[in-house]
Amino acid sequence: MAEPVAPDLWTTAVVDAGGRYGIHPSWRGYEAPIDYRMFEPEPVEAARLTTKYESRPDISVMPFALGAAPDTTIDLFMTAHHGYIGSTPPNPTSLWFGEVRPDEGVVEGSITVPATTLDAYLESTGRRADFLKVDVESYELQVLQGAAGALDRILALRVELQFDDSFGQQTASSIFSYLIDERDYRLMRFDYDGRGQPLSYLTVDGNYGALCGCDAVFVRKPQSIEAWGGDEAAAGFVKLAAFALRNGLPDYAVVCLERLAAMGWRAGSEEPAVHRYLRKLFILAAGRLRLQSGHLYELAVEDYRRFFGIDMPTRHEVFESEWLNPN
């Protein structure tokens, strides 16, 4: 099948390295044009996903792995729980696979799959990546190293970190060093609620246990986006602000919108769909803010007018809107 046409500037381009089980929850229900490309090298799962999304032209399944070198192969260890299939076998003496999930990490065989780098893939297809999600069972750094060129333009990343020896050694420090020190990304959050793996029965107050691993979210700093200039910078700030509002970073969305306003950019008569979606996300976030503080809500109302050039819908208009309150 022919490669789809590369997405325009206002389409959100997402690369998902480790696409098993389908589109990541953080991208489900995205109400703007999206080009979602998931890389899943395990043949059975890749075939299942291809069938699952055959009616979605905005979602594509790539049946090969991403890594640090182009035109190579990777050995995958097939585990009892398929969610742990990867290039590194689970460590049976670790806390996770030795005590918490002792049966799930059992290696039942291995296969060899084709691999390339994200940079090589993007160059060969003429595509781009705005956002990158990497969850490949301790192989994350190699994927990032193979995306060195793409990281010059990627707006934000969601990366799985290993803090323990579940796959032989922790990966967090090397990923932090690469993304924060070498690539100048900012760490914004961990997907972690204070509850780790319990080490005894005394689990009170919602904070306990060892943190074996979790996702981390990194964002590009705004000054580097400003340097792109023109519509490329504007589209970057719009898409990053929408991402921030969908991923628990509402304060950073305001930072992006402040920079967009400082550029003097306005959507104009043909508003990009992602900009309209950003307005919706801002309105709904402001409504939740009102429950915290009436004063802060009024600040959001003023900022909406300043950022978007129109008045924010009133509470009654929100409740009566099919766009804002479809259910």
N, C-alpha and C positions, 0 to 999 in steps of 0.2 A: 504494500500500500504506500502511496506517495506521502512524503513528509508534509504535514500541514504547513500552511504559510506562517512565517514567523509573526508573533504577536505585535500589535502596534504599541506605541509608547504608553497608552492608557490602559492596556490590558495587564493584569497582574500575573507575572510569570513566576511560577513556583516549581522548584526542583525538590523532589522527595527521594533521598537516598535511603533505601530500606523501606520499600512500599508495602510490605506484607500487611494484609488485612484491609488495605484500601486507603482512601484519602484520610489524612490525619484529622482528628476531631477539631483541631484549631482552625481548619479551613472549610469545614462543612457549613453549608448554608451561606456561603459568601455571595452577596447580592450585587456582584459586578462582574464584568468579563474576566475570566481567569484562564490561564494556560497552565495546567497542572500536569507535570511529567514525573511519574514515579518509576524508579529504577528497582526492579525486583529480579535478581538473578536465578532464584530457585525455579526451575522450569514448571513444575506443577502449579505453584502459586502464581507465577507470571501468566500462565494460560488461564487460570481461574479469574484473575483480575482483568485480563483482556476481554473475556466474555462478559464479566460484570459491567464493564464500562463501555461496551461496544456502542451504546446509544448516546454516549457523552463525547462529542467531538472535542470538548475542552479538557478532557482527561486522557492521557496517553500512558501506556505501559511499555517501558524499555526492558527487555528480557536479558539484561546483563548488569554487571556490578560496576560501581564507581570505586576508583582507588587512586594510588599515587602515580601510576605509570600507564600510558596508553598502550593499546594492542597487547594486552597481557591476559593471563588467566589467574584465577583465585580458587583455592580449594575451600569448599564450604563443608563444615562439620554438621551433619544431620542429627539433630537432637530429638529426644522424646517429645518435648514441647517445641513445636515448630517456631515459636516466637524467639527462640534462642539460637536458631540456625545462623552461623556466621563463620568467619575465617579463623576464629580463635575458639578452641574447645573450652567449655565451662570447666571451672576449677572445682573438683568434687570435695576439696577440703575447705572451701570458702564458707563464710557464714550463710550466704544465700543458697548455694547449691549443696552445701553439706548439712545444713540444719533446717532452713526455711522451706526450700523446694528440692529435697534430695532426689526425687525421681525425675524431675523435669529436664535436668541437664545431662542425662545419660546420652552418650554419643552412640548412634546406631549405624553410622556409616559416613561416607564423605563423597562429594562429587566435585568435579572441576568445571568452572563456569568462565565465560569470557568476561573481560573487564577492560575499562578505559578510564580516562580522567574526565571530569566535568569540563575542563577547559577544552580538551580535544573534541568532546561531543558538541559543545556550543560552537566551536569554530567550524566543524564539519557541516553543521546544520544551519548556521547563520542565526542562531537563536541567542537569547539572553536569559539570565536568572535575576529576578528581583529579590526572591526569598529562597532560603535553603534550609531544609530540615534533614538532619542526619541522625539515623538510629540504626547502627550496624554492628552492635555487640562488640565493642572495643576497637573497631576499625575506623573510628570517626576521624582521627588525626590524618590518616592516609587519604581519606576522601577530601578533607580540607586542603591538604598539601597539593592534591591534584586539581584544586579549584583556585589556585593562586591568582590567576588572571580574572576569574569571575568575581573574586572577592574585592576587586577594585570597584565594583558596581553593586554588589549585593547589599540590600538595605538592612536586612535582619536575618538572624539564624536561630533555629532551635536545634540544639545539639544534646544528645544523650551523653552523660558523664558517668564514669565509674569511679567511686571513691574508695572502693574496697578491692579485694583480689578475686572478684567473681569470675573474671576471665584471665586470671594470672597476675595482673598488676593493675593498679589504678590508672586511669587515663586523664583525670581532671587537670593535673598540674601541667601536662604538656599541651592540652587544649587551651587552658588559660594563657599560657605563655605565647602560644601561636596567635590566638585571636586578639588578646588584649595588648601584649607587649609588641608583637611583630606587626599585626594588622590594624591596631588602634581601634578595635571595636570596644563598646562599653557593655559590661555585664549588667543586665537589668533585673533578672529574677531567676529564682529556682522554682520549678514546679514541685514544691515540697511544703507540706503543711505542719511540720514539726513532729510527725509520727514516723519514726524509723522502724527498724526490725527489733522487736522487744528482746531484751537480754535477760529479763526476769519478769516476775508477775507484777511488780510495782509500776504499773503504767497509768499514771494519773495526770490530770491537768492538760492532756493533749500534747505533751512534749516528752518524748522518750525514744529510746532505741538507737541503733546504729544506722547511719545513712549510708546505704550501699551504693546507691546511684539515683539519678533523677535527670530530667531535662533542664537545660539552662537556656535562657533567651539572651541573645546579644544583639545590639543595634549599632548602626553606623552613626558616628557623631555628625551633627548637623553642618558643621563648617565644611566637611568634605563634600556634602551634597550641594551646598551653595556654590562650590567651585565648578560644578558642572554647567551651571548657567541655563537660562532660557527654559523651554518647556521640559527639558530633561530633568532639571532640578525641581521644577514645579510638580511634575508627575511623581518624582521620587518622594517629595514631602507629602503629597496627598496619599500615596499608597502606604507610606510608612506610618502616617497618622492613623489611617484605617486599621492597619495591623496592630498598632499600639492599643487602640480602643477595643480590639477583639482579643487581646492577649494580656489583659491585666496591667497595662501601662498607660492609663488615661492621662497622667501628668505629662508624659513624654509626647502624647498627641498634641497637647497645647504648645509644647516647645516647637514641634514641627509646624504647626499652624502660625505661630509667631514669626518663624523664619519665612514662611510662605507670604505672609502679609508684608513683611519687610521688603520682599522682592517686588511688591506692587503687582503681583499676579492676580488676575481674576478669571473665573471660568468662562465668562462671556455667554453668548446666546446659545451655543451648542455645548452644554455642560457635559463633561465626561461622566459616564455612568459611575465610575469609582468615586468621583467628587460628590455626586448626589448621595451615594451610599455613605460617604464620610459624614455628610450633613446629618443623615439619619442616625448614625452611630453617636454623633455628638449630642443630638437632641435627646436621645434615650439615656445617655450617660448623665446629661444635665438633670434629667428628671429624677434619677437616682440620687444625685447630689443634693437635690432639694430636701430629701429626707434627712440629710445631715445638717444642712444650714441654709436658711433662706437667703442670707447675705451672699454665700458662695454661689447659690443658684442665680442670683441677680448678676453676679460677675460673669457667669457663663452666658446669660442672656445678652449682656453687653458684648462679650467676645464673639458670640455667634454673628451679631450684626457687623462687627469689625472684620471678622475673618471671611464671612460669606457675602456681605453686602446686602443682606435682607434681614427682616425681623424673624426671630425664632417663633415657631408656632406656640400659641398659648396652651395651657394644660387641656382645656376643652377641645381645642383643635387637634391636639395629639390623640386624645381618646376617640375622637370621631373620624380620624384619618385611616383610610384603608392602607395607606403606605406605612404609617407609623404604628398602627395598631390593627394588623390584619386579622387577628384572632378574636 
